[in-house]
Amino acid sequence: MLPGGWEWLIILAIVLLIFGVGRIARVGGELGKGVSAFRQGVQEGQDEPGKDAAEKKPETNSDTQA
């Protein structure tokens, strides 16, 4: 059984007392930077195949065309 609303508030208060607001803010900031870097990497990974396809166009040979 999962904790309800009041239980979550009590857990949050205990975590704040143990770690403090500053440390939780730093962890949240680092987590946000990590997610942003992951999304940017995924986006760059999706962009690269399109660049490769544009660079590797089939070459036409004028000798074989009549």
Secondary structure as UniProt FT lines:
FT   HELIX           5..55
FT   TURN            62..64
//
